[in-house]
Amino acid sequence: MINVSSTLNILLRHVRSLIPFVIILPNTRQALVKKMYLDYLKNCKFTLPTTLPLINFIQRSLVELYSLDPTVTYQHGFVFLRQLAVHLRTATQNKKPENIQRVYNWQFVHALGLWTSVIGVLYNNKEKLIQQLVHPLPELIVGTIRLVPTARYYPLRFHCVRLLIKLAQLTPVFVSDGLMDQFYELVVNYLVHYTHHVTFPELVYPLILKCI
């Protein structure tokens, strides 16, 4: 029986079979990984429960490929993180809807997620080049959280908080206490809408248990 899991396993084996060719063809490696990164972003444009397994699979494959050559990874990371930073700076300086949309979308969030995983894996391998990318990434994620602090974007901000926590787990980067302040602020702002609802006790009780 063919299902999503079996299909992804087949694809993963296929990608792994290509790794030796990537290793022995250094001139092709950079172009190949760049093409995969751009295709990854294209596949992230519409994120649904049905497409998320494929997106996660491509992300894991890219992490494996980037781990083969830290030099290429640093070059790509520097360029692509800078592109994300440019979009964020433009949206921060001029909060037109189209500028905000270039930041608050699935492609931007999944790009942050990919670089969080890549930098975390290679940092643990003590790659000095990659260590230079550690500090710009959390600044970029925090800037994304602060761009539009409204209830509409709570889900996106929670995704970013998860990335900061993951980065702190994988690297010695310091995530300031302000992260927890923002987390509690988001939770309180969310719960305040349901304070007069009959289900409020059931909604808040599990949260209290987890925070104890």
N, C-alpha and C positions, 0 to 999 in steps of 0.2 A: 504494500500500500504506500503510495506516494503522499507525503505530507510536508509541511514547512520544515520540520526538523530534519527529515531525511534529505530534502533538497539542499538545505544549508550545509549539511555534512559533506555532500558530494561536491558542492562548490568550494568548500574550505579545503578539501583534499586536492582539488584542482589548483587552487591558488598556491598551496604549499608545494605542489609539484613544479610550479614555475619559479620558485625561489632560487634554485641552483642557476637557472638561466639569468636571473636578475643579478646574481652575484658575479658571474663571469662576464657580464656585459655592462661594465661600469658606465660607458658612454650612453647607454640606453636607459639606465636605472633612473636617473633624475627625471627624464621626460615621462617615463612610464608611471612613476609614483605621482608626479604632478597631474597626469591625466586621470589617475585613479582618484586623487583628491577632488578634482573638479567634478568628476562623475558622482562622487560621494555627495557633494553639495547639491547636485541636481536631484539626486534621489531623496534628499532630505526636504525638498521644497514642500511636499505634502506628507506630513507624518500622521499616520493612522495606526490603529491596532494591527491592521493587516500588513502594513509596510514596515513597522518598527523592527521585526526580526531581521529583515533584509538590511535595514540601516545599521543595526547593531553588528551584523555579520561583516559588512563592508568596513565598519570602523575597526573591528578586531583585526581584519586582514591588513588594513593600513598601518595599524600599530605594529604588527609583525614586520611589515616591509620597512617601515621607518627605523625599526630597531637594528636593521642590517647595516645602515650607514649613517652614523651620527652627523657626519659632515653635511650630507644632503638634507638630513632632518633639520639641522640648525638653519641652513639656507632657506628651506621652505618655511620653517617656523617663523623666522625673522620677517620674511616677506608677507606671509599670509596673516600673521598676527598684526603686522603694521597696517594691512588693509582693513582689518576689523577695527583697529584703533582709529583709523581715519574716518570710517563710517560713524563710529561712536562720537568722535570729537565734532563732526559736522552736525550730528543730531543734537548734541549738547549745546552747541553755539546757536543753532537755528532750529527750533523745535517745530518745523513744518511736518505735517503728517507723512509726507513721502520720505523725509529724512529719518523719522522715528521708525517707519516701516522697514527701512534698510537694516535696522538693528533688532527690532522686536519681531523676529520671524524665526521659523524652525531652522533655516539654514545657518543663521548666525549662532543659535544656541547649540546646534550639533557640531558646528566648527569649534566652539569653545570646549565642548565635551571631548572631541577628538584630541585636541592639543593638551587637554588636561591628562588624558590617558597616556599619550605619547611622552610627554615631559615626565610624568610620574614613573613610567617604566624605565626610561633611559636615565633618569636621575638616580634610580636605585642601582643602575649599572655603573655609576660614578663617571658618567661622560661629562667632562668639564665644559664642552661647548654648550650642551643642553642646559647646564646650570645657569647660563646667562639668560635663559628665557623664563626662568622660574618667577622672577619678581614682576615682570610686565604682565604676566597672565592674570594673577589675582587682581591687579589694578584694573585690568580690562573687565573682569567679571563684576567687580564691585561697581565700576562705572555703569555697567549695563543695568544693575539692580537699581541704581539711583536715578536713572534717566527719566522715567515717568513713574513716580511713586503713587500710583492710583490702584484701586481695587481691581480694575479691569485686568491688570497684568500680574496679579498675585501668582498664578501658576508659573509664569515664566520666571519670576523672581525666586520662587521655590526651587526651580531647576538650577538656577545660578547658585543658590545657597548650597545645594547638594554638590555642585562642582567644587566650590571652595572647601567644603569638608573633605571631599575626596583628595584634593590637592594637598591639604594639610596632612592627610593620612599617608600619602605617598612620598612627600618631600618634607624637609624641615622648615618649609616656609611658614612664617608666622601670620596667621589670620587673626586680625585684631578682635577684641571683645565686641567691637561695634557690630560684628556679624551676628552675634547672639541678640544684641539689642534690636537689630532689624528683624530677626526671626520672631522675637516676641511681639514686636510691633505689628508684623503681618498677621500673626495668630490672633491678637486682640482685635485688630481691625476687621478680621474675618468673622470672629465670634460675635462682635457687637451687633451684627445684622440679625442674629438669631436669638438675642437675649429674651425676647418676648414670645418666642415660639415654643410650642408644647414639647418639642424634641430637644430643647436646649440642654437639659441635664444629661441625656444620653449622648449628646454631641461632645460635651465638654469633659465628661467623666473619664473616658479612655485617655484623653490628652493629659489630664491631671496625673493619672497613674504613670504615664510614660515620662513625665517631667519630674517625678519625685526621685 
